[in-house]
Amino acid sequence: MPFFKIAIFILALTLANPTQAGPLTRGNILAESFAGCSVGITLGIITSLIFIEEPVAATVPHLSIIGYCSIGSAITVAIHSLMEFSYFTQEYFDPHGTLDTRIPMVYPITPGRIY
Amino acid sequence: MFDLGFLTIPLLSMLTVFGFAVVTDVNMITFDVKSVPQMAQNMGYDAKNVRNTIMYKVYKISDVANTSRGVMYSTIGNMQQQSLQNISETLGIKDSVLAVQGVLGLIPYRLKGKIVQEGDILYMVITGFSSENDSFSITLKSNKVVFDSAQVITGQAGSFLGGKLSNTENNPNTTNTQLITSNVDIEIGSLLTRAAEAIVDRIDPYLLARYYFVQESPTAKFTKTLPQLIRCIDVLPKQQSIWPLLLLGRSYHFRGNYTKAIRIYKEIDKIDRHFPFTSLRWGEALAAQGNHDPAIKLYQLAIANSRYYPKYPVARSAAYSLWADSLIALGKLDEAERVLRIGERLIPAGHERSVADALSHYALGKFLMKYRQDYKNAKHHLRQAVYKDGRPKYYKTLQNLNKILIPGYQDYATAKQQQADNSSISKTSKLSNSSPDTLVKPSLKSSPLVNPNNVAVAR
């Protein structure tokens, strides 16, 4: 199944590389999916409260909590992966790096420096 | 039994909000203080206070530095916001929340620290870890002994208990005792300041250099700035070294060494020929030497290069402002007004858009006030500048305009200013860490090399 292979490759890539920014968080892809799940559930709760009237509710597809969570996760993870891919390619074509510090660096101490 | 089904949605909502907070409300640095000696705790420096003080100082460095480069991923933003931390502490789940955030890769830097006392000396030990598994350790030693025999004051207990020193002669029952004043308070404050600077130095040395630069630019001495800039040039990746080089050039400019400054700008130009700040500052150095025509060409180049770096709108606004200054120096007032009006329009978006906008409004407002006597429009622009970026310099110019416009304003403003000055003097004498605004204002007048406009747009 090539789709799963690609998905696993993207997951490995995003976990292995420091994340620079996602649509919702600055964490890794797990954080992104967690945030997406929260947003999905929130929207699910809101829609269930809005479309509470029976005639309207009948026209709205009802999903379980897990369904809302999964949709939210999937959307944010997809956006996150695209952003990650964009950063990855940027760094590939710009080996000197960007003008801003992005990766969480720890710079070496200057010899003899006393704080 | 009660039916608790109605609680499902509220509970679920709360859990969702909390879950979302876990992944979004993240500090770039978490700092955990393990232990503080009892003596320091007696002075009010418990573990929580120490942690909060260091976090605030780190945030303050970032805030004062206020660099156009931006303070993004690996550095410090919103350090003052600790709402989730406070909630999780109250709920007793702080460690779990931090552990989850760590697993999710949300915390770039995790620091642990402790203050220990060895004899009369205080030490602060900080260990840091990055999400990339880099680690570092910093040990700081108090500058002075915290219990200094030189500061032992001999007195009589009864006199101090009564709060009246002169009462001792009348009280024969008082016993001789020693009251020890210590340096603990001052030393811990100094230790925490140095700790914050050391942390920033290890994770973003340019930010610290910029912080020192802002602090030292009024006196143009740069005793701390220059070594820090050299360090940045040593350790930063090539592309990022343009920022410390630019600041190095600015340091020479502030000292009046324009030739050396231009030499540095030429070096930056070799690294990135589209970096708009290079031509801007190069032009400024030429203008300071009286070469306004070539300076104008460089300002135009800076504006053109701003298209490559739209996220630095300050460079564009400063270029228009300095271009107008050169035109004024050449006596071309109409052209200067036209340039300022163009600069005030179409300010590109960026994290410092309001700063750039304020700069443009200020330059135009000042021009209309000084050269056109168009006070109504000048007031509008100066007010916009104050709204968008409340620098004291902008406010003071607005006050100067009001002095002209409103009869009797001067008397009130003078009294108010006198009061403010007195208060600022007393604050400066009390606090070692004065705000940069209070530091910048008085010295700008005294230093002939420093153009106040430079400080406003110095990056």
Chai-1 contact restraints between the chains, C-beta under 6 A:
chainA,res_idxA,chainB,res_idxB,connection_type,confidence,min_distance_angstrom,max_distance_angstrom,comment,restraint_id
A,Q20,B,Y73,contact,1.0,0.0,6.0,A-B,restraint_1
A,T25,B,V23,contact,1.0,0.0,6.0,A-B,restraint_2
A,G27,B,L104,contact,1.0,0.0,6.0,A-B,restraint_3
A,G27,B,G105,contact,1.0,0.0,6.0,A-B,restraint_4
A,G27,B,L106,contact,1.0,0.0,6.0,A-B,restraint_5
A,N28,B,G105,contact,1.0,0.0,6.0,A-B,restraint_6
A,L30,B,L104,contact,1.0,0.0,6.0,A-B,restraint_7
A,A31,B,V23,contact,1.0,0.0,6.0,A-B,restraint_8
A,A31,B,L104,contact,1.0,0.0,6.0,A-B,restraint_9
A,A31,B,L106,contact,1.0,0.0,6.0,A-B,restraint_10
A,F34,B,V23,contact,1.0,0.0,6.0,A-B,restraint_11
A,A35,B,V23,contact,1.0,0.0,6.0,A-B,restraint_12
A,S38,B,T16,contact,1.0,0.0,6.0,A-B,restraint_13
A,S38,B,G19,contact,1.0,0.0,6.0,A-B,restraint_14
A,S38,B,F20,contact,1.0,0.0,6.0,A-B,restraint_15
A,I41,B,T16,contact,1.0,0.0,6.0,A-B,restraint_16
A,T42,B,T16,contact,1.0,0.0,6.0,A-B,restraint_17
A,I45,B,S13,contact,1.0,0.0,6.0,A-B,restraint_18
A,H96,B,K238,contact,1.0,0.0,6.0,A-B,restraint_19
A,H96,B,Q239,contact,1.0,0.0,6.0,A-B,restraint_20
A,G97,B,P237,contact,1.0,0.0,6.0,A-B,restraint_21
A,G97,B,Q239,contact,1.0,0.0,6.0,A-B,restraint_22
A,D100,B,R69,contact,1.0,0.0,6.0,A-B,restraint_23
A,D100,B,G70,contact,1.0,0.0,6.0,A-B,restraint_24
A,D100,B,M72,contact,1.0,0.0,6.0,A-B,restraint_25
A,T101,B,S74,contact,1.0,0.0,6.0,A-B,restraint_26
A,T101,B,D204,contact,1.0,0.0,6.0,A-B,restraint_27
A,R102,B,Y73,contact,1.0,0.0,6.0,A-B,restraint_28
A,P104,B,S74,contact,1.0,0.0,6.0,A-B,restraint_29
A,P104,B,P108,contact,1.0,0.0,6.0,A-B,restraint_30
A,P104,B,S130,contact,1.0,0.0,6.0,A-B,restraint_31
A,P104,B,S131,contact,1.0,0.0,6.0,A-B,restraint_32
A,P104,B,E132,contact,1.0,0.0,6.0,A-B,restraint_33
A,M105,B,S74,contact,1.0,0.0,6.0,A-B,restraint_34
A,V106,B,S130,contact,1.0,0.0,6.0,A-B,restraint_35
A,V106,B,D134,contact,1.0,0.0,6.0,A-B,restraint_36
A,V106,B,F136,contact,1.0,0.0,6.0,A-B,restraint_37
A,V106,B,R202,contact,1.0,0.0,6.0,A-B,restraint_38
A,Y107,B,R202,contact,1.0,0.0,6.0,A-B,restraint_39
A,Y107,B,P205,contact,1.0,0.0,6.0,A-B,restraint_40
A,Y107,B,V235,contact,1.0,0.0,6.0,A-B,restraint_41
A,T110,B,R231,contact,1.0,0.0,6.0,A-B,restraint_42
A,Y115,B,I138,contact,1.0,0.0,6.0,A-B,restraint_43
A,Y115,B,L140,contact,1.0,0.0,6.0,A-B,restraint_44
A,Y115,B,R194,contact,1.0,0.0,6.0,A-B,restraint_45
A,Y115,B,A198,contact,1.0,0.0,6.0,A-B,restraint_46
